[in-house]
Structures are given as C-alpha cells and as structure tokens.
Amino acid sequence: MNVSLIWWGLGIYIVISLFIAFLSRTGKQTNMGAYFLGDRKLGGFVSALSYSATTYSAFMLVGLAGLTYRGGVGALGFELIYLMGVSLIAFFGPRFWIVGKKYGYITPSQMIGDRYQSRASAIAIAVSNCLFLIPYSAVQLAGVGYLLQGVSNQQISFSTGVIIAVVLALFFAYIAGIRSVAWTDSLQSLFMIIGSTLVVLFLVRELGGFSGFFEQLEGHHPEMLTVPGNGYFSFLTFIGLTIPWFFFSISNPQVSQRLFMPASLKSMRRMLLGFMIFGCIYTLVSIFWGYSAFLLEPGLDNADLATPVVLTSSAVPSVLAVIVMVGIIAAAVSTIDSILLTLSSMFAKDVYGNIRKGTTDQVQLRIGKFIIPVIALLAYLFAELQLDLIAVLSVASSAGLIVVVPTIIGAFFWKRGTAAAVLASTIIPGALVLILELLQTKPLGMASGLWGLSLSSLLFVGVSIFTKAPEEKANEFIGYIKENLHRKK
C-alpha cells in the first residue's frame, strides 16, 4: 500500500474526528457526571454505535481474524459465545441504570463499594481493574502498530503506529470527556462496519464467490472448518477463552460504566438492539477476513499480520483498503480512550476519593484528568513489549477482570453478600490469575480465567456465610430495583 495514501487517509480521519469531537462540546464539563458519563443523556442511536466501537476494537479485525487464521472455525464459536454473553446486558443493564440514576454512581466500583458499604471494596476493585485493563489498552495500541507496520511494508514502524494511537486517544478523551468519545465512536463504528463488509465482498469475489471460497477451504484445508481442527482449539483452550469473554459486558468496567449513560431505559434497549445487529455482522466479517488471509497467504509466523495481508491484496482497491485501515485504527482508539476515561474516573472517585475523604467533585475531576496521560504512558510501555497473539492477550486481561462477576451478581440478587467476601473474592483470585499469566501455566490444563472465576465464586459465597452483611443497604438497594424495574422511563 502506498505510504503517502496511508498518511492522507490518517490525516483526513484525524481532521474529521477532531471536528466532530469539538462539535460534541455542549456546556462545560465541570463535574464527574458530565465529563465521564455525558450527564447521563446519551440517546439510543449514539449509545449503540459508541458501545459497538468501544467493544469491537482492534481485537476483531486484527485479533479475531488472527485467531481464525491460527485455529479455524473455533474462532467463530468463541466469538458467538461472547455475543450470547452480551444478552447479560438485557438482564443487568436496567439494574445498573436504575441504581446509577438513583444514587449518582460514576463508576461500577463505586456502586459495589456503596452496595456493600465498604470503601475498601471500591478501592480493591478499582486497583484490580487498572492492573488488568492497562494490558488490554496495550493490546489496542499494539493492534494499530502491527497494522500500520504491515500495510506499509515496514516503512511505518510499530512504535510510530502506537504513538499515533496514544496521541489520538488523549485528544479525544480531553476535548469533551465521554461526550466527544461517544460522538467520534459513532463515526468510527460506521467506518468499521461499512468498509470491512465491502472488503470481504471483494475478497470473496476474488476467491471464486462464496461457493468457490468454501470449496477451497474444504478441498485443501478441511481442518479449518472443524473443531478442534488443526489442534489449536482443544476443549479446555476453547473454554478458557470463552468463559471470560462471555462475562465481558459486566466484568469490564469500560463497558459496564456505559450502562449508567443512556438517557432512559428505552434508549438502553435501542442500544442493545443496535449493538446485537452490529455485532452479528461484524463477527461474520471478521471470520471471513481471517479465512481470506489464510487462503491468500498461508504460513504466516504471526497470525496477527493476517489483516495487513488482506489490506495489501490486489483484490482490494487501495482507497477502500485505506478506509478499512482507518476504521480499524479508529476502533482501537475508541477502546483506548474509553478505558482511559474509565480508569481515570475509578482512580479519582474510588481510590483518591476514598483515601482522601471529603474531597469535592471538582477536585476528583482534576485528579481524573491528571491521571489520564499516566495510564496512557503505562499502556504505551506495555505495548512496546510486542507480545504475541492479540486475541489471547485480550482474553488474559478479561480473565483477571472476571473475578468481580460473583460480587456484581451478589450485589443485585443476594442480600447476604458481605464486604469481606468482596475483598477476598477480588484480591485472592486476582492474584492467582496474575501469577498464572506471568508463569504462563495452566494447572490441570485449565486457563487462568477458569481458576479465577471458580475460586472467586467459592470465596464470595463462603466468606459471606461467615461474615455480617449490610442488611439495611442491601434491602434498600435490591428493593428499589424491584420497585422500579418494570416502570417506563
């Protein structure tokens, strides 16, 4: 791909995105709710596109395509289970929204701390989320680096791509907080879905149409259409990848925080419906993308380079390839800036705010803005390690976040849950996941996420039984949800 065309594409995208970001500025973002939640006034259409762009990051057309290239059709099952897991939003989303509006929660960890009447719980979850989400941010940065390096035939370095992504994410986060991120997300998601779908149609036509496409796979690479196929997707590997991904929508705070943002429950329903449609199309596109790269150039040492193979194919017009490249970069930036805002809000509200009691909302906002570039720098340094296989790294990060799932379920449905149980089920399993990931070991063949979720569930239930629950708050919290769940908002 012509390097000057790449730079022109990036330049046009940056100008348009910054213009939209500045247009999104309405009023002054002088408090935490305005800056990090958009005053809880996002409409259904913008929420759906923003949620899609944030969720479907560089992981899809770089990570999932690479996973398809590496292991075949098992990647489709893996991603469809994630899409099934999004149905959890239909169940938990209204509950998040109801209590968020009632109590003014800014972050999911603040909600947990209040529900269990424990500042320590809010701090522990916030710190744990930072620990595991910074590597996930680095995955997005690495996706941009690999992409620009591959499509430019090494003329744009990996580090240059990473720096571009960091700078863009910082700009979008600072211009108007979540409002600018949401509006630029909407543009980015349209780039993603339209451009990538057109590329797949060009590729399939080049490879003989849909019938010829599958005949090539079936005739020359039948293992790519079965599970475990070439052996990559063994049963335990598949389960280890999918379980953390199934709970992604409630365990990842940059996603669950968005459940506080819709203007109404009706807007939330539209958000969910729009996302499901987007997700179904984008999943199929990413799978075809990975298969196409495999047919065009089998034998890549790094499966994450499957996307550059596709974009530099003669079957794809250069202008369309640049549009899709920009869409992938935009998706990665969308996820990064969302994570920057979420982690900075958690640090300001749940760590600093609980350690320095009595700090005002304005002070916490200043702290949150100050910490944004610090988190970005840490993600950049992690990305420069250039660790292998983006999809696996993404799931490893989710494996560390999954330990909070029993706490979240307990907050909404079990009055007996206690603060001691939250601390035990977050800290101990989180440390176990971290150790297993650092040692790259799988006891009994089970991935770290399975061990983390199992231990977390046992500790949450077991410790709760032997410690005292905040009954008054539990009754108030769960009772309020029951009273308001079926009312029209």
C-alpha positions in Angstrom: 0.0 0.0 0.0 1.3 3.4 -0.9 2.6 5.1 2.2 1.5 8.6 1.1 -2.0 7.2 0.7 -1.9 5.8 4.2 -0.8 9.2 5.6 -3.5 11.0 3.6 -6.1 8.6 4.9 -5.0 9.1 8.5 -4.9 12.8 8.1 -8.4 13.1 6.8 -9.7 10.8 9.5 -8.0 12.9 12.2 -9.3 16.2 10.9 -12.9 14.8 10.6 -12.8 13.1 14.0 -11.4 16.2 15.8 -14.1 18.4 14.1 -16.8 16.0 15.4 -15.2 15.9 18.9 -15.3 19.7 19.1 -18.9 19.8 17.9 -19.8 17.5 20.7 -18.9 20.0 23.3 -22.2 21.3 24.8 -21.8 23.2 28.0 -19.0 22.9 30.5 -17.8 19.5 31.8 -17.3 20.8 35.3 -18.2 17.7 37.3 -17.6 14.0 37.2 -21.1 13.1 35.9 -20.8 15.5 32.9 -17.2 14.6 32.0 -17.3 10.8 32.5 -21.0 10.0 31.8 -22.1 12.7 29.5 -24.7 13.9 32.1 -26.4 10.5 31.6 -28.1 11.9 28.5 -26.9 9.7 25.6 -29.6 8.6 23.1 -30.1 5.1 21.9 -28.5 5.5 18.4 -25.3 7.2 19.6 -25.1 4.7 22.6 -25.4 1.7 20.2 -22.7 3.0 17.8 -20.4 4.1 20.7 -20.9 0.8 22.6 -20.1 -1.1 19.4 -16.9 0.9 18.6 -15.7 0.6 22.2 -16.4 -3.2 22.4 -15.3 -4.2 18.9 -11.8 -2.8 18.9 -8.6 -3.9 17.2 -9.5 -7.3 18.7 -11.9 -8.1 15.8 -10.2 -7.4 12.5 -6.8 -7.9 14.0 -7.3 -10.3 16.9 -10.3 -12.4 15.9 -9.1 -12.5 12.2 -5.7 -13.7 13.5 -7.4 -16.3 15.7 -9.4 -17.6 12.7 -6.1 -17.7 10.7 -4.5 -19.7 13.5 -7.3 -22.1 14.6 -10.1 -22.0 12.1 -13.9 -22.2 12.7 -13.4 -22.5 16.5 -12.9 -18.7 16.5 -16.4 -18.3 15.2 -17.8 -20.3 18.2 -15.6 -18.3 20.5 -17.0 -15.0 19.3 -20.6 -16.2 19.1 -20.5 -17.2 22.7 -19.3 -13.6 23.5 -22.2 -12.3 21.5 -24.5 -14.5 23.6 -23.0 -13.1 26.7 -24.0 -9.6 25.6 -27.5 -10.7 26.4 -26.5 -10.2 30.0 -27.0 -6.5 29.3 -30.7 -7.1 28.8 -30.7 -8.6 32.4 -28.2 -6.4 34.2 -28.3 -3.2 32.1 -31.6 -1.9 33.5 -30.4 -2.6 37.0 -27.2 -0.7 36.6 -29.1 2.2 35.1 -31.8 2.3 37.8 -29.3 2.4 40.7 -26.9 4.7 38.8 -29.6 7.3 38.4 -30.9 6.8 42.0 -27.5 7.1 43.8 -25.5 9.0 41.3 -22.8 6.4 40.7 -20.0 7.4 38.4 -18.2 4.0 38.3 -19.1 0.3 38.7 -16.6 0.0 41.6 -18.3 3.0 43.4 -21.6 1.1 43.1 -20.0 -2.0 44.6 -18.5 0.0 47.4 -21.8 1.6 48.3 -23.9 -1.5 47.9 -21.6 -3.4 50.3 -20.9 -0.4 52.5 -17.2 -0.7 52.1 -14.6 1.9 50.9 -12.0 -0.9 50.8 -14.1 -2.9 48.4 -14.3 0.1 46.0 -10.6 0.6 46.2 -9.7 -3.0 45.7 -11.9 -3.4 42.6 -10.6 -0.1 41.1 -7.0 -1.1 41.6 -7.6 -4.6 40.2 -9.3 -3.2 37.1 -6.4 -0.9 36.5 -4.0 -3.8 36.8 -5.7 -5.9 34.2 -7.1 -3.2 31.8 -3.8 -1.5 31.2 -2.5 -4.6 29.3 -5.8 -4.6 27.4 -5.2 -1.0 26.4 -1.8 -2.0 25.3 -3.3 -4.7 23.1 -5.3 -2.0 21.2 -2.1 0.1 20.8 -0.2 -3.0 19.5 -3.0 -3.7 17.0 -2.5 -0.2 15.5 1.3 -0.7 15.5 1.1 -4.1 13.7 -1.5 -2.8 11.2 0.5 0.2 10.1 3.7 -1.7 10.1 2.2 -4.4 7.9 0.3 -2.4 5.4 3.3 0.0 4.8 5.7 -2.9 4.4 7.7 -1.8 7.4 8.0 1.8 6.2 5.9 2.9 9.2 7.4 1.5 12.3 5.4 -0.4 15.0 6.3 2.4 17.6 5.0 5.1 15.2 1.7 3.4 15.0 1.5 3.0 18.8 2.3 6.7 19.4 -0.3 7.8 16.9 -3.0 5.8 18.7 -1.9 7.2 22.1 -2.0 10.8 21.0 -5.4 10.4 19.3 -6.9 8.7 22.4 -5.6 11.5 24.6 -7.0 14.2 22.3 -10.5 12.6 22.2 -10.5 12.0 26.0 -9.6 15.6 26.8 -11.8 17.5 24.3 -15.1 16.8 26.0 -14.7 13.7 28.0 -17.1 10.8 27.2 -19.3 13.0 25.0 -16.5 13.6 22.4 -15.6 9.9 22.7 -19.2 8.8 22.1 -19.6 11.0 19.0 -16.3 10.1 17.5 -17.1 6.4 18.3 -20.3 6.8 16.2 -18.3 7.9 13.2 -15.7 5.2 13.8 -18.2 2.4 14.0 -19.7 3.4 10.7 -16.2 3.3 9.1 -15.7 -0.1 10.6 -18.8 -1.9 9.5 -19.3 -0.4 6.0 -15.6 -0.6 4.9 -14.9 -4.0 6.3 -18.0 -5.5 4.8 -17.2 -4.2 1.4 -13.6 -5.6 1.6 -15.0 -9.0 2.4 -17.3 -8.9 -0.6 -14.3 -8.0 -2.8 -12.2 -10.8 -1.3 -14.9 -13.5 -1.7 -15.4 -12.5 -5.3 -11.6 -12.7 -5.9 -11.6 -16.2 -4.3 -14.4 -17.6 -6.5 -17.5 -16.4 -4.8 -19.0 -17.9 -1.7 -19.1 -21.4 -3.3 -15.5 -21.2 -4.5 -14.4 -19.8 -1.2 -15.7 -22.7 0.8 -14.6 -25.2 -1.8 -11.0 -24.1 -1.4 -11.2 -24.4 2.3 -13.0 -27.8 2.2 -10.7 -29.2 -0.5 -7.3 -28.0 0.6 -7.7 -27.1 4.3 -10.7 -29.1 5.7 -9.2 -28.9 9.3 -10.1 -25.1 9.2 -13.8 -26.0 9.1 -13.8 -28.4 12.1 -13.2 -28.3 15.8 -10.5 -28.8 17.2 -9.3 -28.8 13.6 -5.6 -28.3 13.5 -5.5 -28.8 17.2 -5.4 -25.2 18.4 -8.9 -25.2 19.8 -8.8 -28.0 22.2 -11.8 -28.3 24.6 -10.0 -26.7 27.6 -8.4 -24.0 25.4 -11.9 -23.1 24.0 -13.5 -23.0 27.4 -10.6 -21.0 28.8 -11.0 -18.4 26.0 -14.8 -18.2 26.0 -15.8 -18.0 29.7 -14.0 -14.7 30.4 -15.4 -13.3 27.1 -19.0 -14.4 28.0 -19.0 -12.2 31.0 -17.2 -9.3 29.3 -20.2 -7.0 29.2 -20.5 -6.8 33.0 -16.9 -7.6 34.1 -15.1 -5.0 32.0 -15.7 -1.6 33.7 -15.2 0.5 30.5 -18.3 -1.4 29.1 -20.4 -1.7 32.3 -19.9 2.0 33.0 -21.7 2.8 29.8 -24.8 1.3 31.4 -25.1 4.4 33.5 -25.1 6.7 30.5 -28.3 6.2 28.4 -31.0 8.9 28.8 -33.7 6.3 29.5 -34.4 2.6 29.7 -35.8 2.9 26.2 -32.5 4.3 25.0 -30.7 1.4 26.6 -33.0 -1.1 24.8 -32.2 0.6 21.5 -28.5 0.5 22.4 -28.7 -3.2 23.0 -30.6 -4.0 19.8 -28.3 -1.9 17.7 -25.3 -3.5 19.2 -26.5 -7.0 18.6 -27.2 -6.3 14.9 -23.8 -4.6 14.5 -22.0 -7.5 16.4 -23.6 -10.3 14.3 -22.5 -8.6 11.1 -19.0 -7.7 12.3 -18.4 -11.2 13.7 -19.1 -12.8 10.3 -17.0 -10.2 8.6 -14.0 -10.8 10.9 -14.2 -14.6 10.4 -14.3 -14.3 6.6 -11.4 -11.8 6.9 -9.3 -14.4 8.7 -10.1 -17.2 6.3 -9.4 -14.9 3.3 -5.9 -14.1 4.7 -5.3 -17.8 5.2 -6.2 -18.6 1.6 -4.2 -15.7 0.2 -1.1 -16.3 2.2 -0.9 -19.4 4.5 2.1 -19.9 6.7 2.4 -16.5 8.5 4.6 -16.7 11.6 2.5 -14.1 13.3 -1.3 -14.6 12.8 -1.9 -11.0 13.9 -0.5 -10.0 10.5 -3.4 -11.6 8.7 -5.2 -8.2 8.4 -2.2 -6.5 6.6 -2.2 -9.4 4.2 -5.8 -8.8 3.4 -5.5 -5.0 3.0 -2.5 -5.3 0.7 -4.1 -7.8 -1.5 -4.6 -6.9 -5.2 -8.3 -7.9 -4.7 -8.9 -4.9 -2.6 -8.9 -1.4 -4.1 -6.3 0.8 -2.4 -8.8 3.6 -1.4 -11.1 1.0 0.2 -8.2 -0.6 2.0 -7.2 2.7 3.4 -10.8 3.4 4.6 -10.8 0.0 6.4 -7.4 0.6 7.8 -8.6 3.9 9.3 -11.7 2.1 10.6 -9.5 -0.5 12.5 -7.3 2.3 13.9 -10.4 4.2 14.9 -11.9 1.1 16.7 -8.7 0.7 18.6 -8.5 4.3 19.6 -12.2 4.2 20.7 -11.4 1.4 23.1 -8.3 3.1 24.4 -9.9 6.4 25.1 -12.9 4.7 26.8 -10.5 2.8 29.0 -8.5 5.9 29.8 -11.7 7.7 30.9 -13.0 4.7 32.9 -9.7 4.0 34.7 -9.1 7.7 35.5 -12.6 8.1 36.9 -12.1 5.0 39.0 -8.8 6.2 40.3 -10.2 9.7 41.1 -13.6 8.5 42.6 -12.8 5.2 44.2 -9.1 5.3 45.1 -8.3 9.0 45.7 -11.8 9.9 46.8 -11.9 7.1 49.4 -8.3 7.7 50.7 -8.7 11.4 50.9 -12.2 11.6 52.4 -14.3 14.7 51.9 -12.7 15.7 48.5 -15.1 17.6 46.3 -16.4 16.5 42.9 -14.3 19.2 41.2 -11.1 18.1 42.9 -11.8 14.5 41.8 -12.4 15.7 38.3 -9.0 17.4 38.3 -7.3 14.3 39.6 -9.1 12.2 36.9 -7.8 14.4 34.1 -4.3 14.4 35.6 -4.1 10.6 35.7 -5.3 10.1 32.1 -1.8 10.6 30.5 -0.2 8.5 33.2 -2.4 5.5 32.3 -1.7 6.2 28.6 2.1 6.1 29.2 1.8 2.8 31.1 -0.2 1.3 28.2 2.4 2.5 25.7 5.3 0.9 27.6 3.4 -2.4 27.8 2.6 -2.3 24.1 6.2 -1.8 23.2 6.9 -5.3 24.6 5.1 -6.6 21.4 3.8 -9.8 23.0 2.3 -12.4 20.7 -1.3 -13.0 19.6 -3.6 -10.1 20.4 -6.7 -12.3 20.8 -5.1 -14.4 23.6 -3.8 -11.3 25.4 -7.2 -9.8 25.3 -8.7 -12.8 26.9 -5.9 -12.9 29.5 -6.9 -9.4 30.6 -10.6 -10.4 30.8 -9.5 -13.4 32.9 -8.3 -11.0 35.5 -11.5 -8.9 35.4 -13.8 -11.9 35.6 -13.2 -12.3 39.4 -15.6 -9.5 40.1 -18.6 -11.3 38.5 -19.8 -13.0 41.7 -19.7 -9.7 43.5 -21.8 -8.0 40.8 -24.3 -10.8 40.7 -24.5 -10.8 44.5 -25.0 -7.0 44.6 -28.2 -7.3 42.6 -29.6 -10.6 43.8 -28.1 -11.8 47.1 -28.7 -9.7 50.3 -26.3 -12.0 52.2 -23.2 -10.8 50.4 -20.6 -9.0 52.5 -17.7 -6.6 52.2 -15.3 -9.2 53.5 -16.4 -11.5 50.8 -15.9 -8.9 48.1 -12.4 -8.3 49.2 -11.5 -12.0 49.5 -13.1 -12.9 46.1 -11.4 -10.0 44.3 -7.9 -9.9 45.8 -7.0 -13.6 46.2 -8.3 -14.9 42.8 -7.0 -11.8 41.1 -3.5 -12.6 42.5 -3.9 -16.2 41.3 -4.8 -15.1 37.8 -1.8 -12.7 37.7 0.6 -15.4 38.8 -0.7 -18.0 36.3 -0.5 -15.5 33.5 3.1 -14.4 34.5 4.2 -18.0 34.7 2.3 -19.0 31.6 1.0 -22.1 33.2 -2.4 -23.9 33.2 -2.8 -26.3 36.2 -4.8 -29.4 35.1 -5.0 -27.8 31.6 -7.4 -25.1 32.8 -6.8 -21.5 31.8 -6.4 -18.8 34.5 -9.9 -17.3 33.9 -11.5 -20.6 34.9 -9.4 -20.8 38.1 -10.1 -17.2 38.9 -13.9 -17.4 38.4 -14.2 -20.7 40.3 -12.1 -19.5 43.3 -13.9 -16.1 43.3 -17.3 -17.8 43.4 -16.3 -20.1 46.3 -14.8 -17.3 48.3 -17.6 -14.9 47.8 -20.3 -17.4 49.0 -18.1 -19.0 51.7 -16.9 -15.8 53.3 -20.3 -14.2 53.1 -21.8 -17.1 55.1 -19.4 -16.4 58.0 -19.4 -12.6 58.0 -22.0 -9.9 58.6 -23.9 -8.4 55.6 -25.0 -4.7 55.5 -28.7 -5.7 55.6 -30.2 -2.2 55.6 -28.4 -1.1 52.5 -29.0 -4.5 50.8 -32.7 -4.3 51.4 -32.8 -0.7 50.2 -30.7 -1.3 47.1 -32.4 -4.5 45.9 -35.9 -3.3 47.0 -35.5 -0.1 45.0 -34.6 -2.1 41.8 -37.6 -4.3 42.2 -40.0 -1.4 42.6 -38.7 0.5 39.6 -37.6 -2.3 37.2 -40.9 -2.5 35.3 -41.8 1.2 35.3 -41.4 3.0 32.0 -38.7 5.6 32.0 
